[in-house]
Amino acid sequence: MTVNFNRRGEQGALMNSLYMFANASIQGTANLVRNPWAP
């Protein structure tokens, strides 16, 4: 049995792009909190 990961539906692409931007934002904020003097 295999799983078709391409079956995301209509909102799949939107959710994927939102996840990527949210992840980048969270990582940037975490880095700033860890080291606020870094450029």
Backbone bond lengths (Angstrom), bond angles and torsions (degrees), N, CA, C in turn:
res aa  C-N    CA-C-N  psi(-1)  N-CA   C-N-CA  omega(-1)  CA-C   N-CA-C  phi
1 M - - - 1.445 - - 1.528 108.94 -
2 T 1.322 115.94 133.11 1.459 120.89 177.98 1.520 109.57 -119.99
3 V 1.323 115.28 159.52 1.458 120.88 179.86 1.521 108.19 -112.79
4 N 1.325 116.72 131.21 1.455 122.00 178.64 1.530 108.60 -89.51
5 F 1.334 116.33 101.46 1.454 120.26 -178.29 1.526 112.42 -77.72
6 N 1.323 118.25 -8.04 1.459 121.15 178.64 1.521 112.41 -80.37
7 R 1.303 118.85 -6.77 1.458 122.16 179.62 1.521 108.80 -87.96
8 R 1.315 115.82 82.25 1.458 120.55 -177.50 1.515 112.45 -101.38
9 G 1.302 117.47 -16.91 1.448 119.97 -176.34 1.517 111.06 84.47
10 E 1.327 115.06 -173.56 1.461 120.50 -176.28 1.520 112.39 -69.26
11 Q 1.298 118.18 -34.17 1.459 121.88 -174.95 1.523 112.88 -91.67
12 G 1.310 118.68 -0.01 1.461 121.56 -175.73 1.515 113.73 -61.69
13 A 1.333 117.38 -46.35 1.466 120.39 -178.98 1.523 110.55 -65.93
14 L 1.321 117.23 -40.44 1.465 121.05 178.78 1.520 110.77 -62.91
15 M 1.311 116.92 -46.25 1.462 120.35 -179.98 1.526 111.13 -63.92
16 N 1.321 117.25 -37.55 1.459 120.84 179.33 1.526 110.62 -64.03
17 S 1.328 117.85 -45.13 1.463 119.94 -179.69 1.521 111.26 -68.47
18 L 1.323 117.97 -38.74 1.463 120.10 177.56 1.518 111.02 -64.11
19 Y 1.319 116.90 -39.08 1.462 120.66 178.90 1.525 110.77 -62.76
20 M 1.334 116.67 -43.15 1.466 119.42 -178.34 1.521 111.20 -64.39
21 F 1.340 117.91 -43.98 1.462 120.07 179.78 1.520 111.37 -69.47
22 A 1.325 117.91 -36.67 1.467 120.55 178.35 1.520 109.97 -66.06
23 N 1.320 117.44 -40.72 1.458 121.12 179.71 1.526 110.42 -63.59
24 A 1.326 117.87 -43.43 1.465 120.89 178.96 1.522 110.60 -63.30
25 S 1.308 117.13 -39.97 1.462 120.92 179.69 1.521 111.31 -65.70
26 I 1.304 116.59 -43.04 1.467 120.92 179.69 1.521 110.31 -65.06
27 Q 1.327 117.54 -42.69 1.459 120.58 -179.91 1.524 111.09 -65.31
28 G 1.331 117.74 -39.99 1.457 121.01 178.22 1.514 112.02 -63.89
29 T 1.323 116.67 -42.64 1.459 120.88 178.01 1.520 110.90 -65.26
30 A 1.316 117.27 -41.01 1.464 120.66 179.42 1.524 110.51 -63.41
31 N 1.330 117.60 -40.37 1.463 120.52 178.19 1.522 111.14 -65.27
32 L 1.323 117.39 -38.84 1.459 121.02 179.08 1.522 110.96 -65.82
33 V 1.315 117.43 -39.22 1.463 121.29 178.88 1.526 109.97 -68.26
34 R 1.329 116.47 -39.52 1.460 120.58 -179.95 1.523 112.28 -66.24
35 N 1.333 116.56 -40.95 1.461 120.77 -176.48 1.533 108.98 -142.87
36 P 1.323 118.32 85.92 1.470 120.72 -175.11 1.525 113.79 -69.81
37 W 1.327 119.20 -13.18 1.460 121.22 -178.70 1.519 112.90 -91.52
38 A 1.309 117.86 -4.44 1.463 120.89 179.31 1.529 109.32 -74.54
39 P 1.322 117.59 145.17 1.477 119.92 179.64 1.509 112.19 -70.17
